[in-house]
Structures are given as structure tokens and as C-alpha cells.
Amino acid sequence: MFANGRLDTFARPLGGGKVVGIDAGLWELDEPLHRFATGAFNFELWADPEAPLTHRIFVDDVQFDDWLAALKPLAR
């Protein structure tokens, strides 16, 4: 959802600061879920998984709740 721009993502510098939007284009990685799962990334060197972390990642809570509510239950 975040990689295709359907779930807005944001970044805040570690230690506090101004919240900025993360453009969907920054998620154009082979495996964006691994980056998202860390909860942080380097805003300037976003394509380098080895770069020191600079920003915490978070998502729009209303969009996330709506997405979760629309999921179908897992089949058993």
C-alpha cells in the first residue's frame, strides 16, 4: 500500500523535528517491506540500506485502520 502511494507515509528525524511526507517514489526498492519493517531509514540516502538511520517512519493512522478493516479474514 505504501509503495504504490495508497497509504501515506511520513518521516520524522530521530530525536524529534519536523514531520515530512515520504513520496511513494522513495519506496521503489526490490523489497520495500524490509525497509518499512525497520521503522526507520536515511532520508537523504534512502536507497542505501547500509546508510545510518536518520528518520523514523510512520503511516497515516486513519488510512491504515481503513486498510486493516477492509482485509478479508485468513482462510483456514
All heavy atoms as a GROMACS GRO file, in nm:
protein
  603
    1MET      N    1   0.082  -0.120   0.000
    1MET     CA    2   0.000   0.000   0.000
    1MET      C    3   0.086   0.126   0.000
    1MET      O    4   0.054   0.222  -0.067
    1MET     CB    5  -0.092  -0.001   0.122
    1MET     CG    6  -0.195  -0.114   0.124
    1MET     SD    7  -0.314  -0.102  -0.010
    1MET     CE    8  -0.410   0.035   0.046
    2PHE      N    9   0.193   0.126   0.078
    2PHE     CA   10   0.278   0.246   0.081
    2PHE      C   11   0.362   0.258  -0.045
    2PHE      O   12   0.390   0.368  -0.090
    2PHE     CB   13   0.367   0.250   0.206
    2PHE     CG   14   0.445   0.124   0.231
    2PHE    CD1   15   0.568   0.104   0.173
    2PHE    CD2   16   0.395   0.027   0.315
    2PHE    CE1   17   0.639  -0.011   0.196
    2PHE    CE2   18   0.467  -0.089   0.339
    2PHE     CZ   19   0.589  -0.109   0.279
    3ALA      N   20   0.401   0.147  -0.103
    3ALA     CA   21   0.486   0.150  -0.223
    3ALA      C   22   0.410   0.202  -0.345
    3ALA      O   23   0.472   0.260  -0.434
    3ALA     CB   24   0.543   0.012  -0.252
    4ASN      N   25   0.278   0.184  -0.348
    4ASN     CA   26   0.202   0.235  -0.462
    4ASN      C   27   0.129   0.366  -0.431
    4ASN      O   28   0.045   0.410  -0.508
    4ASN     CB   29   0.106   0.128  -0.517
    4ASN     CG   30  -0.002   0.091  -0.419
    4ASN    OD1   31  -0.032   0.164  -0.324
    4ASN    ND2   32  -0.063  -0.024  -0.440
    5GLY      N   33   0.160   0.426  -0.317
    5GLY     CA   34   0.104   0.556  -0.282
    5GLY      C   35  -0.036   0.554  -0.227
    5GLY      O   36  -0.098   0.659  -0.212
    6ARG      N   37  -0.090   0.437  -0.195
    6ARG     CA   38  -0.226   0.429  -0.144
    6ARG      C   39  -0.232   0.439   0.009
    6ARG      O   40  -0.340   0.444   0.066
    6ARG     CB   41  -0.291   0.299  -0.192
    6ARG     CG   42  -0.308   0.302  -0.345
    6ARG     CD   43  -0.367   0.177  -0.400
    6ARG     NE   44  -0.493   0.144  -0.339
    6ARG     CZ   45  -0.547   0.022  -0.343
    6ARG    NH1   46  -0.483  -0.075  -0.405
    6ARG    NH2   47  -0.662  -0.002  -0.285
    7LEU      N   48  -0.117   0.441   0.073
    7LEU     CA   49  -0.109   0.462   0.217
    7LEU      C   50   0.001   0.565   0.240
    7LEU      O   51   0.117   0.542   0.209
    7LEU     CB   52  -0.074   0.329   0.287
    7LEU     CG   53  -0.062   0.331   0.438
    7LEU    CD1   54  -0.190   0.377   0.504
    7LEU    CD2   55  -0.028   0.191   0.489
    8ASP      N   56  -0.039   0.682   0.289
    8ASP     CA   57   0.057   0.790   0.308
    8ASP      C   58   0.157   0.755   0.417
    8ASP      O   59   0.120   0.704   0.523
    8ASP     CB   60  -0.014   0.920   0.346
    8ASP     CG   61  -0.101   0.974   0.234
    8ASP    OD1   62  -0.072   0.943   0.116
    8ASP    OD2   63  -0.197   1.046   0.264
    9THR      N   64   0.285   0.780   0.389
    9THR     CA   65   0.390   0.756   0.488
    9THR      C   66   0.461   0.888   0.517
    9THR      O   67   0.467   0.977   0.433
    9THR     CB   68   0.492   0.652   0.436
    9THR    OG1   69   0.540   0.689   0.308
    9THR    CG2   70   0.429   0.513   0.429
   10PHE      N   71   0.513   0.897   0.637
   10PHE     CA   72   0.577   1.018   0.685
   10PHE      C   73   0.707   0.984   0.756
   10PHE      O   74   0.727   0.869   0.796
   10PHE     CB   75   0.485   1.092   0.783
   10PHE     CG   76   0.351   1.124   0.725
   10PHE    CD1   77   0.245   1.036   0.740
   10PHE    CD2   78   0.330   1.240   0.652
   10PHE    CE1   79   0.121   1.063   0.685
   10PHE    CE2   80   0.206   1.268   0.597
   10PHE     CZ   81   0.101   1.180   0.614
   11ALA      N   82   0.792   1.084   0.772
   11ALA     CA   83   0.919   1.065   0.841
   11ALA      C   84   0.940   1.180   0.938
   11ALA      O   85   0.902   1.294   0.910
   11ALA     CB   86   1.034   1.060   0.742
   12ARG      N   87   0.999   1.148   1.051
   12ARG     CA   88   1.038   1.249   1.149
   12ARG      C   89   1.182   1.219   1.188
   12ARG      O   90   1.217   1.103   1.213
   12ARG     CB   91   0.950   1.243   1.273
   12ARG     CG   92   0.996   1.343   1.380
   12ARG     CD   93   0.908   1.341   1.503
   12ARG     NE   94   0.779   1.396   1.469
   12ARG     CZ   95   0.665   1.355   1.522
   12ARG    NH1   96   0.664   1.259   1.611
   12ARG    NH2   97   0.551   1.410   1.487
   13PRO      N   98   1.268   1.321   1.193
   13PRO     CA   99   1.407   1.297   1.232
   13PRO      C  100   1.416   1.227   1.368
   13PRO      O  101   1.336   1.255   1.457
   13PRO     CB  102   1.469   1.436   1.239
   13PRO     CG  103   1.383   1.520   1.150
   13PRO     CD  104   1.244   1.464   1.164
   14LEU      N  105   1.511   1.136   1.380
   14LEU     CA  106   1.536   1.074   1.510
   14LEU      C  107   1.569   1.184   1.609
   14LEU      O  108   1.646   1.275   1.578
   14LEU     CB  109   1.651   0.974   1.499
   14LEU     CG  110   1.629   0.855   1.405
   14LEU    CD1  111   1.756   0.773   1.396
   14LEU    CD2  112   1.513   0.770   1.449
   15GLY      N  113   1.512   1.180   1.724
   15GLY     CA  114   1.534   1.285   1.823
   15GLY      C  115   1.436   1.400   1.813
   15GLY      O  116   1.444   1.494   1.890
   16GLY      N  117   1.344   1.395   1.716
   16GLY     CA  118   1.243   1.498   1.703
   16GLY      C  119   1.272   1.594   1.590
   16GLY      O  120   1.383   1.602   1.540
   17GLY      N  121   1.170   1.666   1.551
   17GLY     CA  122   1.184   1.761   1.442
   17GLY      C  123   1.061   1.763   1.355
   17GLY      O  124   0.958   1.704   1.388
   18LYS      N  125   1.072   1.831   1.243
   18LYS     CA  126   0.960   1.849   1.151
   18LYS      C  127   0.922   1.718   1.081
   18LYS      O  128   1.008   1.646   1.031
   18LYS     CB  129   0.997   1.954   1.046
   18LYS     CG  130   0.887   1.986   0.951
   18LYS     CD  131   0.929   2.091   0.850
   18LYS     CE  132   0.816   2.115   0.752
   18LYS     NZ  133   0.857   2.209   0.648
   19VAL      N  134   0.792   1.691   1.077
   19VAL     CA  135   0.740   1.575   1.005
   19VAL      C  136   0.730   1.611   0.857
   19VAL      O  137   0.681   1.717   0.821
   19VAL     CB  138   0.600   1.536   1.059
   19VAL    CG1  139   0.539   1.425   0.974
   19VAL    CG2  140   0.609   1.494   1.204
   20VAL      N  141   0.780   1.520   0.772
   20VAL     CA  142   0.774   1.539   0.628
   20VAL      C  143   0.714   1.416   0.564
   20VAL      O  144   0.728   1.304   0.615
   20VAL     CB  145   0.913   1.568   0.567
   20VAL    CG1  146   0.967   1.701   0.616
   20VAL    CG2  147   1.011   1.457   0.598
   21GLY      N  148   0.646   1.434   0.453
   21GLY     CA  149   0.590   1.322   0.380
   21GLY      C  150   0.698   1.244   0.307
   21GLY      O  151   0.801   1.300   0.267
   22ILE      N  152   0.675   1.115   0.293
   22ILE     CA  153   0.766   1.030   0.215
   22ILE      C  154   0.695   1.003   0.082
   22ILE      O  155   0.589   0.940   0.079
   22ILE     CB  156   0.796   0.896   0.286
   22ILE    CG1  157   0.860   0.920   0.422
   22ILE    CG2  158   0.885   0.809   0.197
   22ILE    CD1  159   0.879   0.791   0.503
   23ASP      N  160   0.751   1.051  -0.025
   23ASP     CA  161   0.695   1.029  -0.157
   23ASP      C  162   0.695   0.880  -0.190
   23ASP      O  163   0.790   0.808  -0.155
   23ASP     CB  164   0.778   1.106  -0.260
   23ASP     CG  165   0.719   1.096  -0.398
   23ASP    OD1  166   0.624   1.169  -0.427
   23ASP    OD2  167   0.768   1.012  -0.476
   24ALA      N  168   0.591   0.833  -0.255
   24ALA     CA  169   0.582   0.691  -0.291
   24ALA      C  170   0.703   0.646  -0.372
   24ALA      O  171   0.743   0.529  -0.365
   24ALA     CB  172   0.454   0.663  -0.368
   25GLY      N  173   0.764   0.736  -0.448
   25GLY     CA  174   0.882   0.702  -0.527
   25GLY      C  175   1.000   0.655  -0.444
   25GLY      O  176   1.085   0.580  -0.491
   26LEU      N  177   1.007   0.698  -0.317
   26LEU     CA  178   1.116   0.654  -0.230
   26LEU      C  179   1.099   0.508  -0.188
   26LEU      O  180   1.191   0.451  -0.132
   26LEU     CB  181   1.125   0.742  -0.106
   26LEU     CG  182   1.159   0.890  -0.129
   26LEU    CD1  183   1.177   0.961   0.005
   26LEU    CD2  184   1.283   0.905  -0.213
   27TRP      N  185   0.984   0.450  -0.214
   27TRP     CA  186   0.961   0.309  -0.180
   27TRP      C  187   0.991   0.218  -0.298
   27TRP      O  188   0.967   0.098  -0.291
   27TRP     CB  189   0.818   0.288  -0.133
   27TRP     CG  190   0.791   0.353  -0.002
   27TRP    CD1  191   0.714   0.464   0.020
   27TRP    CD2  192   0.843   0.314   0.124
   27TRP    NE1  193   0.715   0.495   0.153
   27TRP    CE2  194   0.794   0.405   0.220
   27TRP    CE3  195   0.927   0.211   0.167
   27TRP    CZ2  196   0.825   0.396   0.355
   27TRP    CZ3  197   0.957   0.203   0.302
   27TRP    CH2  198   0.906   0.294   0.394
   28GLU      N  199   1.042   0.270  -0.408
   28GLU     CA  200   1.072   0.189  -0.526
   28GLU      C  201   1.200   0.110  -0.504
   28GLU      O  202   1.305   0.139  -0.560
   28GLU     CB  203   1.081   0.277  -0.650
   28GLU     CG  204   0.948   0.337  -0.689
   28GLU     CD  205   0.957   0.424  -0.812
   28GLU    OE1  206   1.062   0.423  -0.878
   28GLU    OE2  207   0.859   0.491  -0.841
   29LEU      N  208   1.191   0.011  -0.419
   29LEU     CA  209   1.302  -0.078  -0.387
   29LEU      C  210   1.260  -0.220  -0.421
   29LEU      O  211   1.142  -0.249  -0.437
   29LEU     CB  212   1.335  -0.069  -0.238
   29LEU     CG  213   1.372   0.070  -0.185
   29LEU    CD1  214   1.376   0.068  -0.033
   29LEU    CD2  215   1.507   0.112  -0.239
   30ASP      N  216   1.356  -0.311  -0.429
   30ASP     CA  217   1.322  -0.450  -0.456
   30ASP      C  218   1.232  -0.507  -0.348
   30ASP      O  219   1.138  -0.578  -0.376
   30ASP     CB  220   1.450  -0.536  -0.467
   30ASP     CG  221   1.529  -0.504  -0.592
   30ASP    OD1  222   1.469  -0.450  -0.687
   30ASP    OD2  223   1.648  -0.532  -0.594
   31GLU      N  224   1.263  -0.477  -0.223
   31GLU     CA  225   1.186  -0.530  -0.110
   31GLU      C  226   1.153  -0.416  -0.013
   31GLU      O  227   1.214  -0.404   0.092
   31GLU     CB  228   1.267  -0.639  -0.038
   31GLU     CG  229   1.291  -0.764  -0.120
   31GLU     CD  230   1.162  -0.840  -0.148
   31GLU    OE1  231   1.066  -0.828  -0.070
   31GLU    OE2  232   1.161  -0.913  -0.248
   32PRO      N  233   1.055  -0.332  -0.045
   32PRO     CA  234   1.026  -0.219   0.043
   32PRO      C  235   0.976  -0.260   0.181
   32PRO      O  236   0.994  -0.188   0.277
   32PRO     CB  237   0.919  -0.140  -0.034
   32PRO     CG  238   0.857  -0.238  -0.126
   32PRO     CD  239   0.967  -0.334  -0.162
   33LEU      N  240   0.915  -0.376   0.192
   33LEU     CA  241   0.862  -0.420   0.322
   33LEU      C  242   0.972  -0.434   0.425
   33LEU      O  243   0.955  -0.398   0.542
   33LEU     CB  244   0.784  -0.551   0.308
   33LEU     CG  245   0.711  -0.598   0.433
   33LEU    CD1  246   0.615  -0.491   0.484
   33LEU    CD2  247   0.638  -0.727   0.404
   34HIS      N  248   1.089  -0.484   0.384
   34HIS     CA  249   1.201  -0.497   0.478
   34HIS      C  250   1.242  -0.360   0.531
   34HIS      O  251   1.272  -0.345   0.649
   34HIS     CB  252   1.320  -0.566   0.413
   34HIS     CG  253   1.290  -0.705   0.369
   34HIS    ND1  254   1.253  -0.802   0.458
   34HIS    CD2  255   1.291  -0.763   0.247
   34HIS    CE1  256   1.233  -0.916   0.392
   34HIS    NE2  257   1.254  -0.894   0.266
   35ARG      N  258   1.247  -0.260   0.446
   35ARG     CA  259   1.283  -0.125   0.488
   35ARG      C  260   1.176  -0.070   0.581
   35ARG      O  261   1.204  -0.013   0.684
   35ARG     CB  262   1.299  -0.036   0.365
   35ARG     CG  263   1.342   0.105   0.394
   35ARG     CD  264   1.486   0.116   0.440
   35ARG     NE  265   1.579   0.055   0.348
   35ARG     CZ  266   1.625   0.109   0.236
   35ARG    NH1  267   1.589   0.230   0.203
   35ARG    NH2  268   1.708   0.045   0.159
   36PHE      N  269   1.049  -0.090   0.542
   36PHE     CA  270   0.940  -0.038   0.624
   36PHE      C  271   0.938  -0.106   0.760
   36PHE      O  272   0.911  -0.042   0.863
   36PHE     CB  273   0.807  -0.059   0.553
   36PHE     CG  274   0.692   0.006   0.623
   36PHE    CD1  275   0.675   0.143   0.616
   36PHE    CD2  276   0.604  -0.068   0.697
   36PHE    CE1  277   0.570   0.205   0.683
   36PHE    CE2  278   0.499  -0.008   0.763
   36PHE     CZ  279   0.482   0.129   0.755
   37ALA      N  280   0.968  -0.235   0.764
   37ALA     CA  281   0.964  -0.311   0.890
   37ALA      C  282   1.066  -0.261   0.991
   37ALA      O  283   1.046  -0.276   1.112
   37ALA     CB  284   0.986  -0.460   0.862
   38THR      N  285   1.174  -0.198   0.946
   38THR     CA  286   1.272  -0.146   1.040
   38THR      C  287   1.219  -0.024   1.115
   38THR      O  288   1.268   0.008   1.223
   38THR     CB  289   1.403  -0.105   0.969
   38THR    OG1  290   1.377   0.006   0.883
   38THR    CG2  291   1.464  -0.221   0.893
   39GLY      N  292   1.122   0.044   1.056
   39GLY     CA  293   1.064   0.162   1.119
   39GLY      C  294   1.150   0.286   1.108
   39GLY      O  295   1.116   0.390   1.163
   40ALA      N  296   1.260   0.279   1.034
   40ALA     CA  297   1.347   0.396   1.018
   40ALA      C  298   1.428   0.381   0.889
   40ALA      O  299   1.444   0.271   0.838
   40ALA     CB  300   1.441   0.410   1.138
   41PHE      N  301   1.477   0.495   0.840
   41PHE     CA  302   1.561   0.494   0.719
   41PHE      C  303   1.642   0.622   0.713
   41PHE      O  304   1.626   0.712   0.796
   41PHE     CB  305   1.475   0.475   0.593
   41PHE     CG  306   1.399   0.598   0.548
   41PHE    CD1  307   1.410   0.642   0.419
   41PHE    CD2  308   1.315   0.667   0.634
   41PHE    CE1  309   1.341   0.754   0.375
   41PHE    CE2  310   1.244   0.778   0.592
   41PHE     CZ  311   1.258   0.822   0.462
   42ASN      N  312   1.730   0.631   0.616
   42ASN     CA  313   1.808   0.752   0.594
   42ASN      C  314   1.737   0.833   0.487
   42ASN      O  315   1.728   0.790   0.372
   42ASN     CB  316   1.951   0.717   0.550
   42ASN     CG  317   2.039   0.838   0.541
   42ASN    OD1  318   2.009   0.933   0.471
   42ASN    ND2  319   2.150   0.834   0.614
   43PHE      N  320   1.685   0.949   0.524
   43PHE     CA  321   1.604   1.028   0.432
   43PHE      C  322   1.682   1.074   0.310
   43PHE      O  323   1.629   1.078   0.200
   43PHE     CB  324   1.543   1.148   0.505
   43PHE     CG  325   1.427   1.209   0.434
   43PHE    CD1  326   1.301   1.156   0.447
   43PHE    CD2  327   1.443   1.321   0.353
   43PHE    CE1  328   1.192   1.211   0.381
   43PHE    CE2  329   1.336   1.377   0.287
   43PHE     CZ  330   1.210   1.322   0.301
   44GLU      N  331   1.807   1.111   0.326
   44GLU     CA  332   1.890   1.157   0.214
   44GLU      C  333   1.943   1.042   0.129
   44GLU      O  334   1.952   1.053   0.007
   44GLU     CB  335   2.007   1.241   0.265
   44GLU     CG  336   1.964   1.369   0.335
   44GLU     CD  337   1.894   1.466   0.243
   44GLU    OE1  338   1.935   1.478   0.126
   44GLU    OE2  339   1.798   1.532   0.289
   45LEU      N  340   1.979   0.932   0.192
   45LEU     CA  341   2.035   0.816   0.122
   45LEU      C  342   1.937   0.700   0.128
   45LEU      O  343   1.971   0.588   0.165
   45LEU     CB  344   2.169   0.777   0.187
   45LEU     CG  345   2.275   0.888   0.191
   45LEU    CD1  346   2.396   0.844   0.272
   45LEU    CD2  347   2.316   0.929   0.051
   46TRP      N  348   1.812   0.726   0.091
   46TRP     CA  349   1.703   0.630   0.109
   46TRP      C  350   1.724   0.498   0.036
   46TRP      O  351   1.673   0.395   0.079
   46TRP     CB  352   1.572   0.694   0.065
   46TRP     CG  353   1.570   0.737  -0.079
   46TRP    CD1  354   1.608   0.858  -0.129
   46TRP    CD2  355   1.531   0.658  -0.191
   46TRP    NE1  356   1.596   0.860  -0.265
   46TRP    CE2  357   1.548   0.738  -0.307
   46TRP    CE3  358   1.484   0.529  -0.207
   46TRP    CZ2  359   1.519   0.692  -0.434
   46TRP    CZ3  360   1.455   0.483  -0.334
   46TRP    CH2  361   1.473   0.564  -0.446
   47ALA      N  362   1.799   0.495  -0.073
   47ALA     CA  363   1.820   0.372  -0.149
   47ALA      C  364   1.934   0.287  -0.094
   47ALA      O  365   1.956   0.176  -0.141
   47ALA     CB  366   1.846   0.404  -0.295
   48ASP      N  367   2.004   0.336   0.007
   48ASP     CA  368   2.119   0.264   0.065
   48ASP      C  369   2.079   0.200   0.198
   48ASP      O  370   2.071   0.269   0.299
   48ASP     CB  371   2.235   0.362   0.085
   48ASP     CG  372   2.358   0.295   0.143
   48ASP    OD1  373   2.357   0.172   0.166
   48ASP    OD2  374   2.457   0.367   0.165
   49PRO      N  375   2.055   0.069   0.200
   49PRO     CA  376   2.013   0.004   0.324
   49PRO      C  377   2.122   0.004   0.432
   49PRO      O  378   2.093  -0.018   0.549
   49PRO     CB  379   1.978  -0.138   0.281
   49PRO     CG  380   2.053  -0.160   0.155
   49PRO     CD  381   2.066  -0.026   0.089
   50GLU      N  382   2.247   0.033   0.393
   50GLU     CA  383   2.358   0.037   0.488
   50GLU      C  384   2.378   0.176   0.550
   50GLU      O  385   2.456   0.192   0.643
   50GLU     CB  386   2.487  -0.007   0.419
   50GLU     CG  387   2.482  -0.146   0.358
   50GLU     CD  388   2.478  -0.254   0.463
   50GLU    OE1  389   2.545  -0.241   0.566
   50GLU    OE2  390   2.406  -0.354   0.442
   51ALA      N  391   2.309   0.276   0.496
   51ALA     CA  392   2.327   0.414   0.545
   51ALA      C  393   2.277   0.426   0.688
   51ALA      O  394   2.179   0.360   0.726
   51ALA     CB  395   2.252   0.511   0.455
   52PRO      N  396   2.341   0.509   0.770
   52PRO     CA  397   2.295   0.529   0.907
   52PRO      C  398   2.152   0.585   0.907
   52PRO      O  399   2.117   0.668   0.824
   52PRO     CB  400   2.393   0.629   0.967
   52PRO     CG  401   2.483   0.674   0.858
   52PRO     CD  402   2.456   0.591   0.737
   53LEU      N  403   2.072   0.537   1.000
   53LEU     CA  404   1.932   0.580   1.008
   53LEU      C  405   1.923   0.724   1.055
   53LEU      O  406   1.994   0.765   1.146
   53LEU     CB  407   1.856   0.488   1.104
   53LEU     CG  408   1.860   0.339   1.068
   53LEU    CD1  409   1.790   0.257   1.175
   53LEU    CD2  410   1.800   0.314   0.931
   54THR      N  411   1.835   0.801   0.991
   54THR     CA  412   1.818   0.941   1.028
   54THR      C  413   1.674   0.976   1.064
   54THR      O  414   1.650   1.074   1.134
   54THR     CB  415   1.861   1.034   0.913
   54THR    OG1  416   1.777   1.010   0.798
   54THR    CG2  417   2.007   1.015   0.877
   55HIS      N  418   1.577   0.901   1.012
   55HIS     CA  419   1.437   0.934   1.031
   55HIS      C  420   1.354   0.810   1.069
   55HIS      O  421   1.379   0.701   1.019
   55HIS     CB  422   1.378   0.991   0.902
   55HIS     CG  423   1.421   1.129   0.871
   55HIS    ND1  424   1.550   1.161   0.837
   55HIS    CD2  425   1.351   1.245   0.871
   55HIS    CE1  426   1.558   1.291   0.815
   55HIS    NE2  427   1.438   1.345   0.836
   56ARG      N  428   1.258   0.833   1.156
   56ARG     CA  429   1.161   0.731   1.193
   56ARG      C  430   1.046   0.736   1.092
   56ARG      O  431   1.009   0.842   1.045
   56ARG     CB  432   1.109   0.761   1.334
   56ARG     CG  433   1.025   0.660   1.393
   56ARG     CD  434   1.082   0.558   1.487
   56ARG     NE  435   1.191   0.590   1.575
   56ARG     CZ  436   1.292   0.507   1.592
   56ARG    NH1  437   1.301   0.396   1.525
   56ARG    NH2  438   1.387   0.536   1.678
   57ILE      N  439   0.990   0.620   1.056
   57ILE     CA  440   0.883   0.609   0.958
   57ILE      C  441   0.751   0.585   1.031
   57ILE      O  442   0.745   0.506   1.126
   57ILE     CB  443   0.907   0.489   0.863
   57ILE    CG1  444   1.037   0.507   0.786
   57ILE    CG2  445   0.789   0.470   0.767
   57ILE    CD1  446   1.081   0.380   0.712
   58PHE      N  447   0.645   0.651   0.984
   58PHE     CA  448   0.512   0.618   1.033
   58PHE      C  449   0.410   0.642   0.922
   58PHE      O  450   0.443   0.699   0.819
   58PHE     CB  451   0.478   0.694   1.162
   58PHE     CG  452   0.489   0.843   1.155
   58PHE    CD1  453   0.376   0.921   1.140
   58PHE    CD2  454   0.612   0.906   1.165
   58PHE    CE1  455   0.386   1.059   1.135
   58PHE    CE2  456   0.622   1.044   1.161
   58PHE     CZ  457   0.509   1.120   1.146
   59VAL      N  458   0.288   0.593   0.942
   59VAL     CA  459   0.185   0.598   0.839
   59VAL      C  460   0.064   0.677   0.888
   59VAL      O  461   0.047   0.699   1.008
   59VAL     CB  462   0.139   0.457   0.796
   59VAL    CG1  463   0.254   0.377   0.739
   59VAL    CG2  464   0.074   0.383   0.910
   60ASP      N  465  -0.021   0.715   0.794
   60ASP     CA  466  -0.147   0.780   0.827
   60ASP      C  467  -0.236   0.680   0.901
   60ASP      O  468  -0.268   0.575   0.846
   60ASP     CB  469  -0.214   0.828   0.697
   60ASP     CG  470  -0.344   0.900   0.724
   60ASP    OD1  471  -0.444   0.830   0.751
   60ASP    OD2  472  -0.346   1.023   0.718
   61ASP      N  473  -0.272   0.710   1.025
   61ASP     CA  474  -0.344   0.612   1.106
   61ASP      C  475  -0.484   0.584   1.055
   61ASP      O  476  -0.530   0.470   1.060
   61ASP     CB  477  -0.346   0.653   1.254
   61ASP     CG  478  -0.412   0.786   1.281
   61ASP    OD1  479  -0.428   0.867   1.187
   61ASP    OD2  480  -0.448   0.810   1.398
   62VAL      N  481  -0.555   0.682   1.002
   62VAL     CA  482  -0.690   0.659   0.950
   62VAL      C  483  -0.684   0.570   0.826
   62VAL      O  484  -0.760   0.474   0.814
   62VAL     CB  485  -0.761   0.793   0.920
   62VAL    CG1  486  -0.894   0.770   0.849
   62VAL    CG2  487  -0.781   0.872   1.048
   63GLN      N  488  -0.594   0.600   0.734
   63GLN     CA  489  -0.580   0.517   0.615
   63GLN      C  490  -0.542   0.375   0.653
   63GLN      O  491  -0.592   0.278   0.595
   63GLN     CB  492  -0.475   0.575   0.520
   63GLN     CG  493  -0.515   0.703   0.454
   63GLN     CD  494  -0.403   0.758   0.368
   63GLN    OE1  495  -0.286   0.724   0.385
   63GLN    NE2  496  -0.437   0.847   0.276
   64PHE      N  497  -0.452   0.360   0.750
   64PHE     CA  498  -0.408   0.227   0.793
   64PHE      C  499  -0.524   0.150   0.854
   64PHE      O  500  -0.544   0.033   0.822
   64PHE     CB  501  -0.293   0.239   0.892
   64PHE     CG  502  -0.231   0.108   0.928
   64PHE    CD1  503  -0.152   0.040   0.838
   64PHE    CD2  504  -0.251   0.052   1.054
   64PHE    CE1  505  -0.094  -0.082   0.870
   64PHE    CE2  506  -0.194  -0.069   1.087
   64PHE     CZ  507  -0.116  -0.136   0.996
   65ASP      N  508  -0.602   0.214   0.941
   65ASP     CA  509  -0.718   0.148   1.002
   65ASP      C  510  -0.819   0.106   0.897
   65ASP      O  511  -0.876  -0.003   0.904
   65ASP     CB  512  -0.784   0.239   1.106
   65ASP     CG  513  -0.702   0.253   1.233
   65ASP    OD1  514  -0.608   0.174   1.254
   65ASP    OD2  515  -0.732   0.346   1.311
   66ASP      N  516  -0.845   0.193   0.799
   66ASP     CA  517  -0.939   0.160   0.690
   66ASP      C  518  -0.888   0.040   0.611
   66ASP      O  519  -0.965  -0.049   0.573
   66ASP     CB  520  -0.960   0.278   0.597
   66ASP     CG  521  -1.039   0.391   0.661
   66ASP    OD1  522  -1.101   0.369   0.767
   66ASP    OD2  523  -1.038   0.502   0.604
   67TRP      N  524  -0.758   0.037   0.583
   67TRP     CA  525  -0.699  -0.075   0.509
   67TRP      C  526  -0.713  -0.205   0.588
   67TRP      O  527  -0.754  -0.308   0.534
   67TRP     CB  528  -0.552  -0.045   0.478
   67TRP     CG  529  -0.479  -0.160   0.418
   67TRP    CD1  530  -0.496  -0.211   0.292
   67TRP    CD2  531  -0.379  -0.239   0.481
   67TRP    NE1  532  -0.410  -0.317   0.274
   67TRP    CE2  533  -0.338  -0.337   0.387
   67TRP    CE3  534  -0.320  -0.238   0.605
   67TRP    CZ2  535  -0.241  -0.431   0.417
   67TRP    CZ3  536  -0.222  -0.331   0.634
   67TRP    CH2  537  -0.184  -0.426   0.541
   68LEU      N  538  -0.682  -0.201   0.717
   68LEU     CA  539  -0.695  -0.321   0.801
   68LEU      C  540  -0.839  -0.370   0.806
   68LEU      O  541  -0.865  -0.490   0.798
   68LEU     CB  542  -0.646  -0.294   0.943
   68LEU     CG  543  -0.497  -0.288   0.965
   68LEU    CD1  544  -0.466  -0.257   1.111
   68LEU    CD2  545  -0.430  -0.418   0.924
   69ALA      N  546  -0.933  -0.278   0.818
   69ALA     CA  547  -1.075  -0.315   0.826
   69ALA      C  548  -1.124  -0.380   0.697
   69ALA      O  549  -1.215  -0.462   0.700
   69ALA     CB  550  -1.159  -0.193   0.860
   70ALA      N  551  -1.063  -0.345   0.585
   70ALA     CA  552  -1.105  -0.400   0.455
   70ALA      C  553  -1.044  -0.536   0.424
   70ALA      O  554  -1.087  -0.602   0.330
   70ALA     CB  555  -1.069  -0.301   0.344
   71LEU      N  556  -0.946  -0.580   0.503
   71LEU     CA  557  -0.883  -0.709   0.477
   71LEU      C  558  -0.980  -0.823   0.501
   71LEU      O  559  -1.061  -0.819   0.593
   71LEU     CB  560  -0.760  -0.727   0.566
   71LEU     CG  561  -0.639  -0.638   0.538
   71LEU    CD1  562  -0.532  -0.663   0.641
   71LEU    CD2  563  -0.586  -0.662   0.398
   72LYS      N  564  -0.969  -0.922   0.421
   72LYS     CA  565  -1.051  -1.043   0.438
   72LYS      C  566  -0.986  -1.133   0.542
   72LYS      O  567  -0.863  -1.139   0.550
   72LYS     CB  568  -1.063  -1.117   0.306
   72LYS     CG  569  -1.115  -1.032   0.192
   72LYS     CD  570  -1.235  -1.095   0.129
   72LYS     CE  571  -1.282  -1.020   0.010
   72LYS     NZ  572  -1.364  -0.908   0.036
   73PRO      N  573  -1.065  -1.206   0.621
   73PRO     CA  574  -1.006  -1.297   0.719
   73PRO      C  575  -0.924  -1.405   0.650
   73PRO      O  576  -0.952  -1.444   0.536
   73PRO     CB  577  -1.128  -1.359   0.788
   73PRO     CG  578  -1.244  -1.272   0.754
   73PRO     CD  579  -1.209  -1.204   0.625
   74LEU      N  580  -0.821  -1.454   0.719
   74LEU     CA  581  -0.740  -1.563   0.664
   74LEU      C  582  -0.823  -1.690   0.658
   74LEU      O  583  -0.898  -1.721   0.750
   74LEU     CB  584  -0.618  -1.586   0.753
   74LEU     CG  585  -0.517  -1.472   0.760
   74LEU    CD1  586  -0.409  -1.504   0.862
   74LEU    CD2  587  -0.456  -1.448   0.622
   75ALA      N  588  -0.809  -1.762   0.548
   75ALA     CA  589  -0.881  -1.889   0.532
   75ALA      C  590  -0.809  -1.996   0.612
   75ALA      O  591  -0.687  -1.997   0.622
   75ALA     CB  592  -0.886  -1.928   0.386
   76ARG      N  593  -0.884  -2.086   0.668
   76ARG     CA  594  -0.825  -2.196   0.745
   76ARG      C  595  -0.827  -2.324   0.667
   76ARG      O  596  -0.902  -2.357   0.592
   76ARG     CB  597  -0.900  -2.216   0.875
   76ARG     CG  598  -0.876  -2.100   0.965
   76ARG     CD  599  -0.937  -2.127   1.097
   76ARG     NE  600  -0.904  -2.017   1.184
   76ARG     CZ  601  -0.888  -2.028   1.312
   76ARG    NH1  602  -0.904  -2.142   1.372
   76ARG    NH2  603  -0.860  -1.926   1.387
   0.00000   0.00000   0.00000
